[in-house]
Amino acid sequence: MPKAYVPNDKWSRRASEEGYRARSVYKLMELDERFRLLKKGMRVLDLGASPGSWLQYAAAQVGTKGTVLGIDLKEIEPVARHVATEVADITDATQVEKILAAHGLPEIDLVLSDLAPNTSGIKDIDQWRSIELSQAVSAIAQHALKPGGTCVMKILRGADFDPFLAEAKRSWDSVRTAQVEASRDRSREIYVVMQKR
Ligand SMILES: C[S@@+](CC[C@H](N)C(=O)[O-])C[C@H]1O[C@@H](n2cnc3c(N)ncnc32)[C@H](O)[C@@H]1O
């Protein structure tokens, strides 16, 4: 008989016990506690959403009067009736635009991104890919968020991080950063919370 998969770190074990699809959910929970991100009735866009633990948590927080749309390169198993999912590359601006229009989502309250590039194993390349994804997320969020809306994104910190943050401070009303307990690599992984004018 094949042995059942037993997650070997405390966050993965907790996720499996609590019915979440990934340990990443505890990062969003911590960010939500700290920044009060999710509220009933909100419209949320989650970029890089597979396998869907952020979608599960966001769906519960916004309730059935809210909506959540998740986009990922990979197919996502259904989450709930008020959660839609699409397969797409978020760096393809035209495709993202079409998806948002199809879901009637020009006015979004919160953009989330836990995007992680496929890692090459070469630190500088992975970090640069992370910044490239973050620039794409920032552009989508600037276009899709309503005034006062918030964008939260994960970034791998490296040489290109400071120029990215400086640019963000020029384009966004407020920019805050946070590290979270549940990150595997807390020294490199950082979350940026930005608010639109
Ligand atoms: C860490 S996982 C997200 C986990 C998710 N927050 C959850 O809680 O289940 C990062 C995701 O980013 C996706 N991704 C990476 N590059 C992407 C791109 N260019 N467009 C869309 N999704 C992308 C990957 O397919 C992967 O599923």
Ligand as a Chemical Component Dictionary entry (heavy atoms), coordinates in Angstrom:
data_LIG
# 
_chem_comp.id                   LIG 
_chem_comp.type                 NON-POLYMER 
_chem_comp.pdbx_formal_charge   0 
_chem_comp.three_letter_code    LIG 
# 
loop_
_chem_comp_atom.comp_id 
_chem_comp_atom.atom_id 
_chem_comp_atom.alt_atom_id 
_chem_comp_atom.type_symbol 
_chem_comp_atom.charge 
_chem_comp_atom.model_Cartn_x 
_chem_comp_atom.model_Cartn_y 
_chem_comp_atom.model_Cartn_z 
_chem_comp_atom.pdbx_ordinal 
LIG C1  C1  C 0  3.432  30.069 -4.474  1  
LIG S1  S1  S 1  2.308  29.658 -5.735  2  
LIG C2  C2  C 0  0.835  30.476 -5.199  3  
LIG C3  C3  C 0  0.154  29.755 -4.063  4  
LIG C4  C4  C 0  -1.230 30.336 -3.798  5  
LIG N1  N1  N 0  -1.135 31.682 -3.210  6  
LIG C5  C5  C 0  -2.018 29.477 -2.849  7  
LIG O1  O1  O 0  -2.211 29.921 -1.704  8  
LIG O2  O2  O -1 -2.453 28.381 -3.204  9  
LIG C6  C6  C 0  2.835  30.673 -7.069  10 
LIG C7  C7  C 0  2.021  30.499 -8.355  11 
LIG O3  O3  O 0  2.436  31.484 -9.300  12 
LIG C8  C8  C 0  2.120  30.942 -10.588 13 
LIG N2  N2  N 0  2.772  31.710 -11.659 14 
LIG C9  C9  C 0  4.103  31.901 -11.860 15 
LIG N3  N3  N 0  4.301  32.668 -12.965 16 
LIG C10 C10 C 0  3.071  32.991 -13.437 17 
LIG C11 C11 C 0  2.609  33.778 -14.544 18 
LIG N4  N4  N 0  3.486  34.394 -15.372 19 
LIG N5  N5  N 0  1.278  33.901 -14.749 20 
LIG C12 C12 C 0  0.396  33.279 -13.914 21 
LIG N6  N6  N 0  0.762  32.523 -12.851 22 
LIG C13 C13 C 0  2.082  32.380 -12.618 23 
LIG C14 C14 C 0  2.620  29.505 -10.487 24 
LIG O4  O4  O 0  2.001  28.700 -11.478 25 
LIG C15 C15 C 0  2.208  29.138 -9.054  26 
LIG O5  O5  O 0  1.019  28.419 -9.024  27 
# 
loop_
_chem_comp_bond.comp_id 
_chem_comp_bond.atom_id_1 
_chem_comp_bond.atom_id_2 
_chem_comp_bond.value_order 
_chem_comp_bond.pdbx_ordinal 
LIG C1  S1  SING 1  
LIG S1  C2  SING 2  
LIG S1  C6  SING 3  
LIG C2  C3  SING 4  
LIG C3  C4  SING 5  
LIG C4  N1  SING 6  
LIG C4  C5  SING 7  
LIG C5  O1  DOUB 8  
LIG C5  O2  SING 9  
LIG C6  C7  SING 10 
LIG C7  O3  SING 11 
LIG C7  C15 SING 12 
LIG O3  C8  SING 13 
LIG C8  N2  SING 14 
LIG C8  C14 SING 15 
LIG N2  C9  SING 16 
LIG N2  C13 SING 17 
LIG C9  N3  DOUB 18 
LIG N3  C10 SING 19 
LIG C10 C11 SING 20 
LIG C10 C13 DOUB 21 
LIG C11 N4  SING 22 
LIG C11 N5  DOUB 23 
LIG N5  C12 SING 24 
LIG C12 N6  DOUB 25 
LIG N6  C13 SING 26 
LIG C14 O4  SING 27 
LIG C14 C15 SING 28 
LIG C15 O5  SING 29 
# 
